[in-house]
Amino acid sequence: MEEKIKLVAQKIKESKHLVVFTGAGISTESGIPDYRSQGGIWDKFKPVYFDEFMSSENSRIKYWDQRLDMEKSLSVSKPNTGHKSIAKLHDRGILKALITQNIDGLHEASGIPKEKIIELHGNTRRVRCMSCQKLISWKEAENMIDAGQRAPVCSCGGFFKPDTISFGQAMPVEETQKAAMLSSKSDVFIVVGSTLLVQPAALMPEYAKNAGSFLVIINLSETPYDTACDVLIRGKAGPVLKKIVAL
């Protein structure tokens, strides 16, 4: 593994267009449960689909009850070594873009400017009205819930929902297109903590590889790109990234 880490560190130093792509595996090290593994969020809850949310008050209440339960871990989570290591690459002027499937806002909290972060699945620290598109903070929505609204409603009558992509909800077009463009322009593309199974996010390494980018995968479990990547490191995000950035 040490030789692989040295090679990745060297490629990063030589890079002119470094793109890092992160999934749930980097945030589990901050105490945030992932969605699909045993003991994850969907082990505990049945997901509320977008059409159910929009058509049923009971479904909206169920959704918000689940979100309040998630807050127990989200409210105390902090950027970990993995997040901070990527932020150091930004501080050195090396990082071109950070594409993430995560919704926890920890990359921005680590010090990476939001204009460099592409959140493919949204950000749960924001709440959006599904009618007028007004944005409010999570705290504002929480205050509405504390005041008795189990499923907060906007002043326009629309339904407030965390600004994340639910099952059955369309992916954000602008963010997806921008991620694809940046991936295709990358010369080094590093995947951290993603199984690369969810589309269209999982296409980003393919765009990078097809464009000739040096593809690195750092993940504990298998991915569909394990045999196609240039370097595969089977390890935890934080310790591996810390070693890479230290070289």
C-alpha positions as CSV (number, residue, x, y, z in Angstrom):
1,M,0.0,0.0,0.0
2,E,2.8,2.4,0.8
3,E,4.1,2.3,-2.8
4,K,0.5,3.0,-4.1
5,I,0.3,6.0,-1.7
6,K,3.6,7.4,-2.9
7,L,2.4,7.1,-6.6
8,V,-0.9,8.8,-5.9
9,A,0.9,11.6,-4.0
10,Q,3.3,12.1,-7.0
11,K,0.4,12.2,-9.5
12,I,-1.4,14.8,-7.4
13,K,1.7,17.0,-7.3
14,E,2.0,16.8,-11.1
15,S,-1.8,17.3,-11.7
16,K,-3.2,20.4,-13.4
17,H,-6.8,19.4,-13.0
18,L,-7.4,17.3,-9.9
19,V,-10.9,16.2,-9.2
20,V,-11.9,14.4,-6.0
21,F,-15.2,12.4,-5.9
22,T,-16.6,11.4,-2.4
23,G,-19.3,9.1,-1.2
24,A,-20.7,8.0,2.2
25,G,-17.5,6.1,3.1
26,I,-15.7,9.4,4.0
27,S,-18.6,10.6,6.3
28,T,-19.1,7.4,8.2
29,E,-15.8,8.2,9.8
30,S,-17.5,11.3,11.2
31,G,-20.2,9.1,12.8
32,I,-22.8,9.6,10.1
33,P,-24.5,6.3,9.1
34,D,-24.6,5.4,5.4
35,Y,-27.7,4.5,3.6
36,R,-27.4,1.0,2.2
37,S,-25.2,-1.1,4.4
38,Q,-26.3,-3.3,7.3
39,G,-27.3,-1.0,10.1
40,G,-27.5,2.0,7.7
41,I,-30.4,4.4,7.4
42,W,-32.5,2.3,5.1
43,D,-32.1,-0.6,7.4
44,K,-33.8,1.5,10.0
45,F,-36.3,3.4,7.9
46,K,-38.3,2.6,4.7
47,P,-37.5,5.6,2.4
48,V,-40.3,8.0,1.5
49,Y,-40.5,8.4,-2.3
50,F,-40.8,11.9,-3.7
51,D,-44.3,11.3,-5.1
52,E,-45.4,10.1,-1.7
53,F,-44.0,13.2,-0.1
54,M,-45.8,15.5,-2.5
55,S,-49.2,13.7,-2.4
56,S,-49.6,12.7,1.3
57,E,-49.4,14.7,4.5
58,N,-48.8,11.5,6.4
59,S,-45.8,10.7,4.2
60,R,-44.5,14.2,4.7
61,I,-44.8,13.7,8.5
62,K,-43.0,10.4,8.2
63,Y,-40.3,11.9,6.1
64,W,-39.7,14.7,8.6
65,D,-39.7,12.3,11.6
66,Q,-36.9,10.3,9.8
67,R,-35.0,13.6,9.2
68,L,-35.2,14.5,12.9
69,D,-33.8,11.1,13.8
70,M,-30.9,11.7,11.4
71,E,-30.2,15.0,13.1
72,K,-29.0,13.1,16.2
73,S,-25.8,12.2,14.3
74,L,-25.7,15.1,11.9
75,S,-25.8,17.8,14.6
76,V,-22.7,16.5,16.3
77,S,-20.7,15.5,13.2
78,K,-17.5,17.3,12.4
79,P,-15.1,17.1,9.4
80,N,-12.7,14.2,9.9
81,T,-9.1,13.6,8.7
82,G,-10.4,12.7,5.3
83,H,-12.3,15.9,4.8
84,K,-9.4,17.9,6.2
85,S,-6.9,16.2,3.9
86,I,-8.9,17.1,0.8
87,A,-9.2,20.7,2.2
88,K,-5.4,20.8,2.4
89,L,-5.2,20.1,-1.3
90,H,-7.5,23.1,-1.9
91,D,-5.3,25.2,0.4
92,R,-2.3,24.3,-1.7
93,G,-4.0,25.3,-4.9
94,I,-4.1,21.8,-6.3
95,L,-7.8,20.9,-6.1
96,K,-9.8,21.9,-9.1
97,A,-13.2,20.5,-7.9
98,L,-14.8,18.3,-5.3
99,I,-17.8,16.3,-6.4
100,T,-19.8,14.6,-3.7
101,Q,-22.7,12.3,-3.2
102,N,-22.9,13.3,0.4
103,I,-25.6,15.7,1.8
104,D,-24.0,16.5,5.2
105,G,-22.1,19.7,4.3
106,L,-18.9,18.5,5.9
107,H,-16.7,19.3,2.9
108,E,-17.7,23.0,3.2
109,A,-17.3,22.9,6.9
110,S,-13.7,21.6,6.4
111,G,-12.8,24.8,4.6
112,I,-13.4,24.1,0.9
113,P,-15.3,27.0,-0.7
114,K,-18.8,26.1,-1.8
115,E,-18.1,27.2,-5.3
116,K,-15.6,24.4,-5.6
117,I,-18.1,21.8,-4.3
118,I,-20.6,20.1,-6.5
119,E,-23.3,18.4,-4.4
120,L,-25.0,15.8,-6.7
121,H,-27.6,14.8,-4.1
122,G,-28.1,18.2,-2.4
123,N,-27.4,19.4,1.1
124,T,-29.6,18.5,4.1
125,R,-28.5,21.7,6.0
126,R,-30.7,23.6,3.7
127,V,-34.5,23.3,3.3
128,R,-36.4,24.2,0.1
129,C,-40.0,25.0,-0.7
130,M,-41.2,22.6,-3.4
131,S,-43.4,25.3,-4.9
132,C,-41.7,28.7,-4.8
133,Q,-38.1,27.3,-4.3
134,K,-37.5,29.5,-1.3
135,L,-34.5,28.3,0.8
136,I,-34.4,28.4,4.6
137,S,-31.9,27.0,7.0
138,W,-32.3,23.7,8.8
139,K,-32.6,25.6,12.1
140,E,-35.5,27.6,10.7
141,A,-37.3,24.4,9.7
142,E,-36.5,22.9,13.1
143,N,-38.1,25.9,14.8
144,M,-41.3,25.4,12.8
145,I,-41.4,21.7,13.9
146,D,-40.8,22.7,17.5
147,A,-43.7,25.2,17.1
148,G,-46.1,22.3,16.1
149,Q,-45.7,21.9,12.4
150,R,-44.7,18.2,12.0
151,A,-44.3,18.8,8.2
152,P,-43.3,22.5,7.7
153,V,-45.2,24.5,5.1
154,C,-44.0,27.6,3.3
155,S,-45.8,31.0,3.5
156,C,-46.8,30.4,-0.1
157,G,-48.5,27.1,0.8
158,G,-45.8,24.9,-0.7
159,F,-44.2,22.0,1.2
160,F,-40.8,22.5,2.8
161,K,-38.4,19.6,2.2
162,P,-34.6,19.3,3.0
163,D,-32.7,20.3,-0.2
164,T,-31.7,16.8,-1.0
165,I,-32.6,14.3,-3.8
166,S,-35.2,11.8,-2.7
167,F,-36.0,8.5,-4.3
168,G,-38.0,9.2,-7.5
169,Q,-36.9,12.9,-7.6
170,A,-35.1,14.2,-10.6
171,M,-31.3,14.8,-10.3
172,P,-30.2,18.4,-10.5
173,V,-29.4,19.1,-14.1
174,E,-26.9,21.9,-13.7
175,E,-24.8,20.1,-11.0
176,T,-24.8,16.8,-13.0
177,Q,-23.7,18.5,-16.2
178,K,-21.0,20.5,-14.4
179,A,-19.7,17.3,-12.6
180,A,-19.6,15.5,-16.0
181,M,-17.7,18.3,-17.6
182,L,-15.1,18.6,-14.8
183,S,-14.7,14.8,-14.7
184,S,-14.0,14.8,-18.4
185,K,-11.4,17.5,-18.1
186,S,-9.6,15.9,-15.1
187,D,-6.0,14.6,-15.4
188,V,-6.2,12.9,-11.9
189,F,-9.6,11.7,-10.6
190,I,-9.7,10.3,-7.1
191,V,-12.7,8.4,-5.8
192,V,-13.0,8.2,-2.0
193,G,-15.6,6.2,0.0
194,S,-18.1,5.4,-2.8
195,T,-19.2,2.0,-4.1
196,L,-20.0,3.8,-7.4
197,L,-23.4,2.0,-7.8
198,V,-25.7,5.0,-7.9
199,Q,-26.4,6.6,-11.3
200,P,-25.6,9.1,-12.7
201,A,-23.0,9.9,-10.1
202,A,-21.3,6.6,-10.8
203,L,-20.6,7.6,-14.4
204,M,-18.2,10.4,-13.3
205,P,-15.1,8.0,-13.1
206,E,-16.0,6.6,-16.5
207,Y,-16.0,10.1,-18.0
208,A,-12.6,10.8,-16.4
209,K,-11.1,7.5,-17.5
210,N,-12.3,7.8,-21.0
211,A,-10.7,11.2,-21.2
212,G,-7.3,9.7,-20.1
213,S,-7.4,10.7,-16.5
214,F,-5.3,8.8,-13.9
215,L,-8.1,7.1,-11.9
216,V,-7.6,6.3,-8.2
217,I,-10.1,4.5,-6.0
218,I,-9.9,4.5,-2.2
219,N,-12.6,2.4,-0.7
220,L,-13.2,-0.4,1.8
221,S,-15.5,-2.4,-0.4
222,E,-15.5,-3.4,-4.1
223,T,-16.6,-1.1,-6.9
224,P,-17.4,-1.7,-10.6
225,Y,-14.2,0.2,-11.5
226,D,-11.7,-1.8,-9.4
227,T,-10.2,-3.5,-12.5
228,A,-10.3,-0.3,-14.6
229,C,-8.6,2.1,-12.3
230,D,-4.9,2.9,-12.2
231,V,-4.5,2.6,-8.5
232,L,-6.8,0.7,-6.1
233,I,-6.4,1.2,-2.3
234,R,-8.6,-0.9,-0.1
235,G,-8.6,1.2,3.1
236,K,-10.4,3.8,5.2
237,A,-10.6,7.3,3.7
238,G,-9.1,9.3,6.6
239,P,-5.9,7.4,7.3
240,V,-5.1,6.9,3.6
241,L,-5.7,10.5,2.5
242,K,-3.7,11.8,5.5
243,K,-0.7,9.7,4.3
244,I,-1.1,10.9,0.7
245,V,-1.3,14.5,1.6
246,A,1.7,14.3,4.0
247,L,4.1,13.2,1.2
